[in-house]
Amino acid sequence: MPRVLLIEDDRAVREGVALALRRQGHEVAAVETGEAGLERVRTFRPDVVVLDLMLPGMPGLDVCRGIRALDQTLPIIMATARGEDEDIVVGLESGADDYVVKPVQARVLEARIRAVLRRAGGGAAGGGRAGIPKIDTYGELSIDRAGLSVALRGEPIALAPSELRLLLTLSVSPGQVFSRQQLLEAVWEHSYHGDARLVDACVKRLRAKMGEPPRDPRYIQTVRGFGYRFAAR
């Protein structure tokens, strides 16, 4: 049974979302403050966190950063009542894997939760056949597709599920240019005309973890006006 930690200060929203998630078969822990949420990350050990951006006391962005300090790989879905680009982008760059706009529709949230859980559980692009290890090396970067791990100069890199799947998707076809929409469909499973900010924020986080220079990235290159490609040089 997937374990969901819901951090939401509005009591009516918290109880309504928690009830809907339990009806979908999730085990839910619901708290109203960021401080309580960080404590429950340690004790409840959730499979996914649904985090309200606007919280009293500790802001949601600080909570997101705090969760990432505790666990780089725990999926985080940010819930925001704001439609402003800057708020959403900052939240994604702080470590959120996806977001939903409030008022949250239960079916939309459930679809996002199932998508991030699938990414966290595997199903990576370009994996090898069962029982046959597939480790690709590109200069100082090693990608273990069977073990779902990445290392730079022999040191493991802790990646969130969306970051890992984005890297796997790009690197399985070096040199191929992927549009943002193609990446949204492959990584986030957004089949509609999705939000390119998810892709751009994830690329930024991934480059930072890989130590990529922003102006001249070695591996993940921007193709202006279209998307991204992986360079195996």
Disulfide bonds with the S-S distance in Angstrom:
none
